[in-house]
Amino acid sequence: MNVRIRLPATAVLAAAGVLIAVATPTAAAAGPKRHPVESFPFTSSVCGFEVTATNPVDREYETDEFGPDGSLVRATVTGALTIEVTRVDTGLTIERNLSGRGVYDYHPDGSFTLTD
């Protein structure tokens, strides 16, 4: 596929972060839990203009690990994911392959670190 426009990496990462944050469930019991990641279409103005985003390919799974108190301490996401971003005012659309592995380590202050 030929790329006609390049989105800033921060926009793609922000979109991916929103998808993961929406998809991360709360744990009721300790022990690793594996489940499919659900992503949803959304609209955002993070780029300074309005875009809509969808996921034509969405075959990701998340394995959650919990601390002794039941709090989520790590989420490992693997699988296939593409994102299609359309600029609302021009109709210009790009698609990016975001497949792979991502490890989210959650910290007590509510922040997280993303590594691969």
CNS distance restraints for C-alpha pairs under 8 A (distance, minus, plus):
assign (resid   3 and name CA) (resid  94 and name CA) 6.87 0.50 0.50
assign (resid   4 and name CA) (resid  94 and name CA) 7.37 0.50 0.50
assign (resid   5 and name CA) (resid  94 and name CA) 7.02 0.50 0.50
assign (resid   7 and name CA) (resid  11 and name CA) 6.55 0.50 0.50
assign (resid   7 and name CA) (resid  12 and name CA) 6.97 0.50 0.50
assign (resid   8 and name CA) (resid  12 and name CA) 6.84 0.50 0.50
assign (resid   9 and name CA) (resid  13 and name CA) 6.08 0.50 0.50
assign (resid  10 and name CA) (resid  14 and name CA) 5.83 0.50 0.50
assign (resid  11 and name CA) (resid  15 and name CA) 6.15 0.50 0.50
assign (resid  11 and name CA) (resid  46 and name CA) 6.67 0.50 0.50
assign (resid  11 and name CA) (resid  47 and name CA) 6.41 0.50 0.50
assign (resid  12 and name CA) (resid  16 and name CA) 6.20 0.50 0.50
assign (resid  13 and name CA) (resid  17 and name CA) 5.94 0.50 0.50
assign (resid  14 and name CA) (resid  18 and name CA) 6.17 0.50 0.50
assign (resid  15 and name CA) (resid  19 and name CA) 6.35 0.50 0.50
assign (resid  16 and name CA) (resid  20 and name CA) 6.29 0.50 0.50
assign (resid  17 and name CA) (resid  21 and name CA) 5.97 0.50 0.50
assign (resid  18 and name CA) (resid  22 and name CA) 6.06 0.50 0.50
assign (resid  19 and name CA) (resid  23 and name CA) 6.17 0.50 0.50
assign (resid  19 and name CA) (resid  38 and name CA) 7.92 0.50 0.50
assign (resid  19 and name CA) (resid  39 and name CA) 5.51 0.50 0.50
assign (resid  19 and name CA) (resid  40 and name CA) 7.15 0.50 0.50
assign (resid  20 and name CA) (resid  24 and name CA) 6.05 0.50 0.50
assign (resid  20 and name CA) (resid  37 and name CA) 7.69 0.50 0.50
assign (resid  20 and name CA) (resid  39 and name CA) 7.67 0.50 0.50
assign (resid  22 and name CA) (resid  39 and name CA) 7.53 0.50 0.50
assign (resid  23 and name CA) (resid  37 and name CA) 5.81 0.50 0.50
assign (resid  23 and name CA) (resid  38 and name CA) 5.67 0.50 0.50
assign (resid  23 and name CA) (resid  39 and name CA) 6.59 0.50 0.50
assign (resid  24 and name CA) (resid  37 and name CA) 7.81 0.50 0.50
assign (resid  26 and name CA) (resid  71 and name CA) 7.91 0.50 0.50
assign (resid  26 and name CA) (resid  72 and name CA) 7.28 0.50 0.50
assign (resid  27 and name CA) (resid  66 and name CA) 7.52 0.50 0.50
assign (resid  27 and name CA) (resid  70 and name CA) 6.43 0.50 0.50
assign (resid  27 and name CA) (resid  71 and name CA) 6.80 0.50 0.50
assign (resid  27 and name CA) (resid  72 and name CA) 6.78 0.50 0.50
assign (resid  28 and name CA) (resid  70 and name CA) 6.64 0.50 0.50
assign (resid  29 and name CA) (resid  66 and name CA) 7.95 0.50 0.50
assign (resid  29 and name CA) (resid  70 and name CA) 5.78 0.50 0.50
assign (resid  30 and name CA) (resid  65 and name CA) 7.50 0.50 0.50
assign (resid  30 and name CA) (resid  66 and name CA) 5.36 0.50 0.50
assign (resid  30 and name CA) (resid  67 and name CA) 6.82 0.50 0.50
assign (resid  30 and name CA) (resid  68 and name CA) 6.76 0.50 0.50
assign (resid  30 and name CA) (resid  69 and name CA) 7.77 0.50 0.50
assign (resid  30 and name CA) (resid  70 and name CA) 5.21 0.50 0.50
assign (resid  31 and name CA) (resid  65 and name CA) 6.12 0.50 0.50
assign (resid  31 and name CA) (resid  66 and name CA) 6.08 0.50 0.50
assign (resid  32 and name CA) (resid  63 and name CA) 6.31 0.50 0.50
assign (resid  32 and name CA) (resid  64 and name CA) 5.26 0.50 0.50
assign (resid  32 and name CA) (resid  65 and name CA) 4.60 0.50 0.50
assign (resid  32 and name CA) (resid  66 and name CA) 6.80 0.50 0.50
assign (resid  33 and name CA) (resid  62 and name CA) 7.96 0.50 0.50
assign (resid  33 and name CA) (resid  63 and name CA) 5.38 0.50 0.50
assign (resid  33 and name CA) (resid  64 and name CA) 5.11 0.50 0.50
assign (resid  33 and name CA) (resid  65 and name CA) 6.82 0.50 0.50
assign (resid  34 and name CA) (resid  61 and name CA) 6.79 0.50 0.50
assign (resid  34 and name CA) (resid  62 and name CA) 5.52 0.50 0.50
assign (resid  34 and name CA) (resid  63 and name CA) 4.21 0.50 0.50
assign (resid  34 and name CA) (resid  64 and name CA) 6.39 0.50 0.50
assign (resid  35 and name CA) (resid  61 and name CA) 5.57 0.50 0.50
assign (resid  35 and name CA) (resid  62 and name CA) 5.50 0.50 0.50
assign (resid  35 and name CA) (resid  63 and name CA) 6.60 0.50 0.50
assign (resid  36 and name CA) (resid  59 and name CA) 7.46 0.50 0.50
assign (resid  36 and name CA) (resid  60 and name CA) 5.94 0.50 0.50
assign (resid  36 and name CA) (resid  61 and name CA) 4.29 0.50 0.50
assign (resid  36 and name CA) (resid  62 and name CA) 6.12 0.50 0.50
assign (resid  37 and name CA) (resid  59 and name CA) 7.65 0.50 0.50
assign (resid  37 and name CA) (resid  60 and name CA) 5.49 0.50 0.50
assign (resid  37 and name CA) (resid  61 and name CA) 5.29 0.50 0.50
assign (resid  37 and name CA) (resid  62 and name CA) 6.08 0.50 0.50
assign (resid  38 and name CA) (resid  58 and name CA) 7.85 0.50 0.50
assign (resid  39 and name CA) (resid  55 and name CA) 7.27 0.50 0.50
assign (resid  39 and name CA) (resid  58 and name CA) 7.50 0.50 0.50
assign (resid  40 and name CA) (resid  54 and name CA) 6.88 0.50 0.50
assign (resid  40 and name CA) (resid  55 and name CA) 7.63 0.50 0.50
assign (resid  41 and name CA) (resid  52 and name CA) 7.20 0.50 0.50
assign (resid  41 and name CA) (resid  53 and name CA) 5.50 0.50 0.50
assign (resid  41 and name CA) (resid  54 and name CA) 4.58 0.50 0.50
assign (resid  41 and name CA) (resid  55 and name CA) 7.17 0.50 0.50
assign (resid  42 and name CA) (resid  52 and name CA) 5.65 0.50 0.50
assign (resid  42 and name CA) (resid  53 and name CA) 5.43 0.50 0.50
assign (resid  42 and name CA) (resid  54 and name CA) 6.94 0.50 0.50
assign (resid  43 and name CA) (resid  50 and name CA) 6.85 0.50 0.50
assign (resid  43 and name CA) (resid  51 and name CA) 5.57 0.50 0.50
assign (resid  43 and name CA) (resid  52 and name CA) 4.24 0.50 0.50
assign (resid  43 and name CA) (resid  53 and name CA) 6.31 0.50 0.50
assign (resid  44 and name CA) (resid  49 and name CA) 7.97 0.50 0.50
assign (resid  44 and name CA) (resid  50 and name CA) 5.55 0.50 0.50
assign (resid  44 and name CA) (resid  51 and name CA) 5.47 0.50 0.50
assign (resid  44 and name CA) (resid  52 and name CA) 6.45 0.50 0.50
assign (resid  45 and name CA) (resid  49 and name CA) 5.01 0.50 0.50
assign (resid  45 and name CA) (resid  50 and name CA) 4.35 0.50 0.50
assign (resid  45 and name CA) (resid  51 and name CA) 6.28 0.50 0.50
assign (resid  46 and name CA) (resid  50 and name CA) 7.55 0.50 0.50
assign (resid  47 and name CA) (resid  51 and name CA) 7.82 0.50 0.50
assign (resid  49 and name CA) (resid  87 and name CA) 7.42 0.50 0.50
assign (resid  50 and name CA) (resid  87 and name CA) 6.18 0.50 0.50
assign (resid  50 and name CA) (resid  88 and name CA) 5.71 0.50 0.50
assign (resid  50 and name CA) (resid  89 and name CA) 7.33 0.50 0.50
assign (resid  51 and name CA) (resid  85 and name CA) 6.40 0.50 0.50
assign (resid  51 and name CA) (resid  86 and name CA) 5.35 0.50 0.50
assign (resid  51 and name CA) (resid  87 and name CA) 4.45 0.50 0.50
assign (resid  51 and name CA) (resid  88 and name CA) 5.29 0.50 0.50
assign (resid  52 and name CA) (resid  85 and name CA) 5.68 0.50 0.50
assign (resid  52 and name CA) (resid  86 and name CA) 5.29 0.50 0.50
assign (resid  52 and name CA) (resid  87 and name CA) 6.67 0.50 0.50
assign (resid  52 and name CA) (resid  88 and name CA) 6.75 0.50 0.50
assign (resid  53 and name CA) (resid  83 and name CA) 6.60 0.50 0.50
assign (resid  53 and name CA) (resid  84 and name CA) 5.50 0.50 0.50
assign (resid  53 and name CA) (resid  85 and name CA) 4.46 0.50 0.50
assign (resid  53 and name CA) (resid  86 and name CA) 6.42 0.50 0.50
assign (resid  54 and name CA) (resid  83 and name CA) 5.75 0.50 0.50
assign (resid  54 and name CA) (resid  84 and name CA) 5.30 0.50 0.50
assign (resid  54 and name CA) (resid  85 and name CA) 6.73 0.50 0.50
assign (resid  55 and name CA) (resid  81 and name CA) 6.87 0.50 0.50
assign (resid  55 and name CA) (resid  82 and name CA) 5.49 0.50 0.50
assign (resid  55 and name CA) (resid  83 and name CA) 4.59 0.50 0.50
assign (resid  55 and name CA) (resid  84 and name CA) 6.04 0.50 0.50
assign (resid  56 and name CA) (resid  81 and name CA) 7.84 0.50 0.50
assign (resid  56 and name CA) (resid  82 and name CA) 6.13 0.50 0.50
assign (resid  56 and name CA) (resid  83 and name CA) 6.64 0.50 0.50
assign (resid  56 and name CA) (resid  84 and name CA) 6.97 0.50 0.50
assign (resid  57 and name CA) (resid  80 and name CA) 6.62 0.50 0.50
assign (resid  57 and name CA) (resid  81 and name CA) 5.15 0.50 0.50
assign (resid  57 and name CA) (resid  82 and name CA) 5.16 0.50 0.50
assign (resid  57 and name CA) (resid  83 and name CA) 7.58 0.50 0.50
assign (resid  58 and name CA) (resid  80 and name CA) 6.02 0.50 0.50
assign (resid  58 and name CA) (resid  81 and name CA) 4.74 0.50 0.50
assign (resid  58 and name CA) (resid  82 and name CA) 6.76 0.50 0.50
assign (resid  59 and name CA) (resid  79 and name CA) 5.69 0.50 0.50
assign (resid  59 and name CA) (resid  80 and name CA) 4.97 0.50 0.50
assign (resid  59 and name CA) (resid  81 and name CA) 6.20 0.50 0.50
assign (resid  60 and name CA) (resid  77 and name CA) 6.65 0.50 0.50
assign (resid  60 and name CA) (resid  78 and name CA) 5.53 0.50 0.50
assign (resid  60 and name CA) (resid  79 and name CA) 4.23 0.50 0.50
assign (resid  60 and name CA) (resid  80 and name CA) 5.55 0.50 0.50
assign (resid  60 and name CA) (resid  81 and name CA) 6.53 0.50 0.50
assign (resid  61 and name CA) (resid  77 and name CA) 5.63 0.50 0.50
assign (resid  61 and name CA) (resid  78 and name CA) 5.52 0.50 0.50
assign (resid  61 and name CA) (resid  79 and name CA) 6.20 0.50 0.50
assign (resid  62 and name CA) (resid  75 and name CA) 6.33 0.50 0.50
assign (resid  62 and name CA) (resid  76 and name CA) 5.45 0.50 0.50
assign (resid  62 and name CA) (resid  77 and name CA) 4.34 0.50 0.50
assign (resid  62 and name CA) (resid  78 and name CA) 6.51 0.50 0.50
assign (resid  63 and name CA) (resid  75 and name CA) 5.60 0.50 0.50
assign (resid  63 and name CA) (resid  76 and name CA) 5.18 0.50 0.50
assign (resid  63 and name CA) (resid  77 and name CA) 6.52 0.50 0.50
assign (resid  64 and name CA) (resid  72 and name CA) 6.87 0.50 0.50
assign (resid  64 and name CA) (resid  73 and name CA) 7.76 0.50 0.50
assign (resid  64 and name CA) (resid  74 and name CA) 5.85 0.50 0.50
assign (resid  64 and name CA) (resid  75 and name CA) 4.47 0.50 0.50
assign (resid  64 and name CA) (resid  76 and name CA) 6.53 0.50 0.50
assign (resid  65 and name CA) (resid  72 and name CA) 6.05 0.50 0.50
assign (resid  65 and name CA) (resid  73 and name CA) 5.88 0.50 0.50
assign (resid  65 and name CA) (resid  74 and name CA) 5.11 0.50 0.50
assign (resid  65 and name CA) (resid  75 and name CA) 6.30 0.50 0.50
assign (resid  66 and name CA) (resid  70 and name CA) 5.38 0.50 0.50
assign (resid  66 and name CA) (resid  71 and name CA) 5.33 0.50 0.50
assign (resid  66 and name CA) (resid  72 and name CA) 4.51 0.50 0.50
assign (resid  66 and name CA) (resid  73 and name CA) 5.23 0.50 0.50
assign (resid  66 and name CA) (resid  74 and name CA) 6.91 0.50 0.50
assign (resid  67 and name CA) (resid  71 and name CA) 5.36 0.50 0.50
assign (resid  67 and name CA) (resid  72 and name CA) 6.40 0.50 0.50
assign (resid  67 and name CA) (resid  73 and name CA) 5.97 0.50 0.50
assign (resid  72 and name CA) (resid 106 and name CA) 6.92 0.50 0.50
assign (resid  73 and name CA) (resid 105 and name CA) 5.87 0.50 0.50
assign (resid  73 and name CA) (resid 106 and name CA) 4.89 0.50 0.50
assign (resid  73 and name CA) (resid 107 and name CA) 7.00 0.50 0.50
assign (resid  74 and name CA) (resid 103 and name CA) 6.98 0.50 0.50
assign (resid  74 and name CA) (resid 104 and name CA) 5.50 0.50 0.50
assign (resid  74 and name CA) (resid 105 and name CA) 4.54 0.50 0.50
assign (resid  74 and name CA) (resid 106 and name CA) 5.87 0.50 0.50
assign (resid  75 and name CA) (resid 103 and name CA) 5.80 0.50 0.50
assign (resid  75 and name CA) (resid 104 and name CA) 5.06 0.50 0.50
assign (resid  75 and name CA) (resid 105 and name CA) 6.68 0.50 0.50
assign (resid  76 and name CA) (resid 101 and name CA) 7.09 0.50 0.50
assign (resid  76 and name CA) (resid 102 and name CA) 5.76 0.50 0.50
assign (resid  76 and name CA) (resid 103 and name CA) 4.42 0.50 0.50
assign (resid  76 and name CA) (resid 104 and name CA) 6.27 0.50 0.50
assign (resid  77 and name CA) (resid 100 and name CA) 7.92 0.50 0.50
assign (resid  77 and name CA) (resid 101 and name CA) 5.56 0.50 0.50
assign (resid  77 and name CA) (resid 102 and name CA) 5.17 0.50 0.50
assign (resid  77 and name CA) (resid 103 and name CA) 6.36 0.50 0.50
assign (resid  78 and name CA) (resid  99 and name CA) 7.42 0.50 0.50
assign (resid  78 and name CA) (resid 100 and name CA) 5.58 0.50 0.50
assign (resid  78 and name CA) (resid 101 and name CA) 4.49 0.50 0.50
assign (resid  78 and name CA) (resid 102 and name CA) 6.64 0.50 0.50
assign (resid  79 and name CA) (resid  99 and name CA) 5.87 0.50 0.50
assign (resid  79 and name CA) (resid 100 and name CA) 5.73 0.50 0.50
assign (resid  79 and name CA) (resid 101 and name CA) 6.99 0.50 0.50
assign (resid  80 and name CA) (resid  98 and name CA) 7.27 0.50 0.50
assign (resid  80 and name CA) (resid  99 and name CA) 4.41 0.50 0.50
assign (resid  80 and name CA) (resid 100 and name CA) 6.59 0.50 0.50
assign (resid  81 and name CA) (resid  97 and name CA) 6.23 0.50 0.50
assign (resid  81 and name CA) (resid  98 and name CA) 5.25 0.50 0.50
assign (resid  81 and name CA) (resid  99 and name CA) 4.70 0.50 0.50
assign (resid  81 and name CA) (resid 100 and name CA) 7.95 0.50 0.50
assign (resid  82 and name CA) (resid  95 and name CA) 6.81 0.50 0.50
assign (resid  82 and name CA) (resid  96 and name CA) 5.55 0.50 0.50
assign (resid  82 and name CA) (resid  97 and name CA) 4.39 0.50 0.50
assign (resid  82 and name CA) (resid  98 and name CA) 5.32 0.50 0.50
assign (resid  82 and name CA) (resid  99 and name CA) 6.72 0.50 0.50
assign (resid  83 and name CA) (resid  95 and name CA) 5.59 0.50 0.50
assign (resid  83 and name CA) (resid  96 and name CA) 5.42 0.50 0.50
assign (resid  83 and name CA) (resid  97 and name CA) 6.60 0.50 0.50
assign (resid  83 and name CA) (resid  98 and name CA) 7.04 0.50 0.50
assign (resid  84 and name CA) (resid  93 and name CA) 6.76 0.50 0.50
assign (resid  84 and name CA) (resid  94 and name CA) 5.67 0.50 0.50
assign (resid  84 and name CA) (resid  95 and name CA) 4.27 0.50 0.50
assign (resid  84 and name CA) (resid  96 and name CA) 6.57 0.50 0.50
assign (resid  85 and name CA) (resid  93 and name CA) 5.56 0.50 0.50
assign (resid  85 and name CA) (resid  94 and name CA) 5.49 0.50 0.50
assign (resid  85 and name CA) (resid  95 and name CA) 6.33 0.50 0.50
assign (resid  86 and name CA) (resid  91 and name CA) 5.92 0.50 0.50
assign (resid  86 and name CA) (resid  92 and name CA) 5.55 0.50 0.50
assign (resid  86 and name CA) (resid  93 and name CA) 4.19 0.50 0.50
assign (resid  86 and name CA) (resid  94 and name CA) 6.58 0.50 0.50
assign (resid  87 and name CA) (resid  91 and name CA) 5.32 0.50 0.50
assign (resid  87 and name CA) (resid  92 and name CA) 5.41 0.50 0.50
assign (resid  87 and name CA) (resid  93 and name CA) 6.45 0.50 0.50
assign (resid  88 and name CA) (resid  92 and name CA) 7.71 0.50 0.50
assign (resid 101 and name CA) (resid 116 and name CA) 5.57 0.50 0.50
assign (resid 102 and name CA) (resid 114 and name CA) 6.54 0.50 0.50
assign (resid 102 and name CA) (resid 115 and name CA) 5.77 0.50 0.50
assign (resid 102 and name CA) (resid 116 and name CA) 4.61 0.50 0.50
assign (resid 103 and name CA) (resid 113 and name CA) 7.87 0.50 0.50
assign (resid 103 and name CA) (resid 114 and name CA) 5.53 0.50 0.50
assign (resid 103 and name CA) (resid 115 and name CA) 5.16 0.50 0.50
assign (resid 103 and name CA) (resid 116 and name CA) 5.75 0.50 0.50
assign (resid 104 and name CA) (resid 112 and name CA) 6.19 0.50 0.50
assign (resid 104 and name CA) (resid 113 and name CA) 5.58 0.50 0.50
assign (resid 104 and name CA) (resid 114 and name CA) 4.64 0.50 0.50
assign (resid 104 and name CA) (resid 115 and name CA) 6.68 0.50 0.50
assign (resid 105 and name CA) (resid 112 and name CA) 5.31 0.50 0.50
assign (resid 105 and name CA) (resid 113 and name CA) 5.14 0.50 0.50
assign (resid 105 and name CA) (resid 114 and name CA) 6.56 0.50 0.50
assign (resid 106 and name CA) (resid 110 and name CA) 6.67 0.50 0.50
assign (resid 106 and name CA) (resid 111 and name CA) 6.05 0.50 0.50
assign (resid 106 and name CA) (resid 112 and name CA) 4.29 0.50 0.50
assign (resid 106 and name CA) (resid 113 and name CA) 6.63 0.50 0.50
assign (resid 107 and name CA) (resid 111 and name CA) 5.41 0.50 0.50
assign (resid 107 and name CA) (resid 112 and name CA) 5.63 0.50 0.50
assign (resid 107 and name CA) (resid 113 and name CA) 7.98 0.50 0.50
